[in-house]
Amino acid sequence: MRFGFFLDLNRCIGCRACEGACQNWKGPGFPLRRVQAFAGRVKGRWQEYYLSLACNHCENPECFRVCPARTYNKRRDGIVLHNSGRCSGCNRCVRACPFGAPRYNLTIGKVEKCDLCVERIDNGLPPACVEACPVKALQVLQLDEGKEVGERWVPGLADVNITRPTLRLKAPEEGERFFLVG
């Protein structure tokens, strides 16, 4: 069993509750989850949508591969962890990640990244960002080998073929959706 995020692009309203929950759970600094507005051709139609992105806990994480201090660890359930105590702050992982998930924290001089709220997962609870989503657009899935769930790519995401992120998406569909303006 592997864990991965699932984001329904038809439901996400861009409210940023997931960003705030991440920051509240992880403490001062900057949120490790970011919500951005995108537009592009999806299934042959022009669509506008929000992407709520954090670490995608990739099957082949570039951050893991390029780190000279070996601060990354990948659990059997697919969660990619970062040991900031071993981090030298070289930023190689920041530059290597096509999704911008590892982020350099100037205050501590080290890299930080989403760990899927691993302490919550280990206690049977959803990550803080998932729990905070008022429209249930963001979820955690247990991905089974050989069973594909949702889309792997939409405009706004980097190429998924190298790192193979576990993020799955429900692509925008034609119809009325609501957006947060401002």
N, C-alpha and C positions, 0 to 999 in steps of 0.2 A: 504494500500500500504506500502511495505517495500522496503528499498534500500539495495543493495548488489553489491559487485564487481563481474565482469565477466572477466576471463582471458582466452584468446585463446592461448593455449600452442603451437599451430602450427605457430602462428604469432610472438610471443615474441622472439626477437633476443638478449636479454640480454644486451641492450645498456645502461641501468640504467638511462635513461632520466626521468623516473618516480621518482627515488630516488632523483635526483637533483632538480626536480620541487617541491617535497615535502619539501626538506630542504630549498629551496629558499622561498617558501610560508610561512612556519612555523618559519623561522628565524634560527639564529645560534644554534648550537647543533649538533645533529646527525639526520639522516633521520629516519622518522617513518615508511618508506617503505623500504624493502630490496629485492634485486634480488639475487637469488641463483641458481646455476646449479644443476640439479638432473638427475639421471638415475635410471631406474627401469622397471619392467614388467607392461605394461599397455595394457589391452585387449589381453593378451597372448604374447605380443611382447616386446622385449627389446627396450626401448625408452630413448632418452636423450632430456632434455627440461629445460627451465628456469621457475622458479616460482617467481613472483613478489608478495610479501606478505606484508600486513599491518594488521591493526585490521580487523577482519572478521565480526564485528558487529553481534555477535552470537545471536541466539534466546534464548539460556540459558547461558549467559555469566558468567563464573566462576569468573572473575574479580569483577563483580557486587556482587556476592554472598559472597565472602570472605573479602571484604574491611570493616574493623572495623570503619572507619571514614565516611563511606557511601558517598564516593566521586564520585561514578558512578551513572549515570542516563540514562535510556533508553527511548528515545522518542517514540511516537506512530508510527513513520515511521521506527523504528528499529535501528536508529543510537544510538550507545552507546557513551555517553559523559563522560568525566572525569573532575572534578573540581579540578584543581591543588591547588587552594587556601585552600581547606580543607584537602589536602593530607598530611599525617604525614611522608611519606617516609618509611613505614614499609616493603614494597616490597611483601606483601602477594599476591597481584594481579599479580605481575611479576612471582612469583613461580607457581601460580595457572593456568595461561593461557597456554594451550597446544601449542599455536602457537607463543609464545614469543612476543605478540603485545605490552603490556605495557612495557615500558623501563625505567629504573631508570636513571635519569640525575644527575650525580655527581655534576655538577656545581650549580644546584638549590636545590639539596637534595630531589627531589620529582620525582614522576613517571609522564611520559608523554605517550600519545598514539594517534594514528590516530583518528580524529573525522570526517572523510569523507569530510573534508573541509566544514563543516556544514554551514558556512556563505556563501559559494559559492552555495551550494545546495539550501539554502533558497532564493537565488536570481536567481535561474534557470540556474546556471552555473555548469559545471562538476567539480569534484575535480581537483586540479592542476596536480596530477599524471596522470589522465585520459587525460586531455587536452594536456599534453606533449608527450604522446606516439606517436612516428612517424609512427608506423605501425598499430595503432588502435587495438592492442592486448588487452589492458586494457580498460574496459568500466564500467559504472554504470548501473545496471538494476533496474527496479521497479518490484519487485517480487510479484506476486499475490498468495494469499492463494490457496493451492491445485494444483498449476501449477508448475511442476518441470522444471527447465531450466538447461541444461548441467549436467556435472558430479559433484559430491560432494567431491570426494576423488581421489587422485593419489599418488603413492609413493613419499615420501618427506613431506607429510602432516601428522599431528597427527590424532588420531582417532576423527572423526567428530560426533560420536553418542552421546556424552555427552553434548557438548556445542551447537551443530547444527549451524555451521557458515553459514552466508548468502553468502559466496564466492561460485561462480559457475565457473566451468572450462570446456573448450572444450579440451578433452583429445587429446594427440598427435596421429596423424594418420601416417600410413606408407607412406613414400614418402620423397622427398627431402625437407629439411629445411635448413635454413641458421643460422649459429651461429657466434657470436662475439668472436674472439679468442684474448686472451691476458690478 
